Amino acid sequence: MVILIVVGIILLVIILAVIGIYNNLVRERNRVKNAWSQIDVQLKRRYDLIPNLVEVVKDYMSYEQETLTKVIEARNFAMNAKGVKAQAEAENMLSGALKSLFAVVENYPDLKANENVMRLQEELTSTENRISYARQFYNDSVMQFNTMVETFPANIVAAIFNFKQMEFFIIPESEKANVKVDLR
């Protein structure tokens, strides 16, 4: 009789531990999903600002249509990207196109001084900062979830209930390179 009670208590403790670990895994997975949705919100804001910027600068930049076309193409590509890795690559391509556009804007003094362009540049810069923060929050959430999926005893529960590691939002090596500045 005592053995049955001890076995019952042990089983109850194991079941409660599994339930607790499972709930923590669900909580962390949902935190990652929330973090991704925060990136989505900021990207939507960025996507909405870009056509306004292009519209304002296109009249000034009659000889720079290729740059404007690249920005719009990159925006459309980014909007249709699916999955973390594809989204990261598309966003980095869009960031590069925007950098090119802003570099070209520097060559047009009237455009550079235009109040609408300045406001849109400020909004895009602010949005880029928000995207950066959202990426960091997402990657922190992914790290916490992945650590849980890998560590004992949560890894056993994760394997039983098919919790898989999630992808980080990674910046490609080309974006990590130092910018060369020539002040000649």
N, C-alpha and C positions, 0 to 999 in steps of 0.2 A: 504494500500500500504506500509506504514512504517513497519507494522508488518511482512509482507512478506520479506522485505529487512532484518530486524533484524533476522528473522528465517533463512533466507538464509545465512547470515553472521555466525550465530551460527553453522549451519550445515557445512559450509565450514571450520570453525575452528576445529570442531570435526573430520572431514574427514582428514584434514592436521595433526592433532595430532595422529590419528590412523596410518596414513601412516608413520609418523616419528617414532612412537613406533615400528611398524612392522619392519621398516628398521633397527632399533637398535637391535631388537631381532635377525634378520638375521645376522647382523654383528657379534654379540656376539656368535651365534651358529657357524659361520664360524671360529671365533677365536678358539673356542674349537676344532673344527675339525683340524685346523692347528696345534694346540698344540699336539693333538693325533698323527698326522703325524710326528711330531718331535720326539716323543717317539719311533715311529716305525722305524725311521731312525737309532736311536741309538741302538735299539734292534737288528736290522739287522747287524749293525757293530759288536755287541757282538756275535751274532750267527756265523758270519764269522770268528771271532777270535778263538772260542772254538775248532773247529776241528784242527786248527794249533797247539794249545797248547797241545791237547791230543796226536797228532801225535809226537810232540817233546818229551813228557814225557813218552810215553808208553814203550819205550825200557828200560828206567831206572827203571820203576815201574812194573816189572814183577809180583810181589806179590800183587799188588794193582789194579788188573783188575776190581774188583767190583766198586771201586771208579770211575774209568774212565767210566765204563758202566753207572753208575748213572748220571754222568755229561752229557753224550751223550743222555741218555733217557730224562733227564730234559730239555735239549736243544730242542729235537724234540717235546716234550710235549708243551713247551713254544711257539715254532714256529707255532703250530697248534691251539693255544688258540684263542677263539673268544669272543669278548666283553671285556669291561673294567675289570669287576670283575674276570673273568676267566684268563685274561691276567695278572692281578696283582698277583693272586695266583700262576700261572705258573712261573712267573718271580721270585717270592720269593723262590719257590722250586729250581729254577736254581741257584739263589744266594747262597742258602744253599749248593748245590752240589759243586759249585765253591769254597766255603769256605773250604769244606772238602778236596777238591783236593789241595788247597794251604797249608792246614795244613799237609797233607801227604808229599808234596814237601819239607817241612821243615826238614823231616827225612832223606832226601837224599842230602848230602853235594855236591856231584858232580852235581846233578841236579839243586840244588839251585844256584850254581855258573855258570851254563850254560848260555851263553849270549842270546841264543834264548828264553829260559824260562824267563829270566829277562826282556827281551824286551816285550814278550807277556804279562807278568804279569803287566808291566807298562801300556801297551796299554789297557788291561782289566780294570785296576784301573782308567785310564783316561776315558774310556767308561762308567764305573759305575758312575763316577762323572757327566758325561754328561746326563746319564739316570736320575740321581737324579734331576738335574736342569730341565730337560724336564718334569719330573713328577710334580715338583713344579709349573712350568709354566702352565701345563695342569690343575692342581687342582685350581690354581688362576683363570684361564679362566672359569672353570666350576663354581666356586663360583660366579664370576661376572654374568655369564649367569643365574644361578639359582636364584640369588638375583633379577635379572630383572624379571624373570618369576613369582616370588612371590610377588613383590611389586606393589602397586596401582599407577597408572592405567594400567601399563604394564601387570599385571596379567589378566586383562579382555581381552586385545588384544591377549595375549598368549593363553588363553583358547579358544577364537574364532578361532584362526589359528592353534590350536593343537600343540603349543610348549610345550614340556615336559622337566622336570628337567633331567639333565644328571648326570651320576655316577662319583664319585671321584675315583681316583686311590689310594686305601687305603692299607696301610701296616697292615698285620694281627697282632694280639696281641702278638703272639709268637716272632715276629721280634722286638717288642718294648721292650722286657725284657732286663734287664741289663746283660751284659756278666760277668760271674764269672771268676775271675782270681785267680789262686792258685800259689803263688810264693814260695812255700816250697822248 
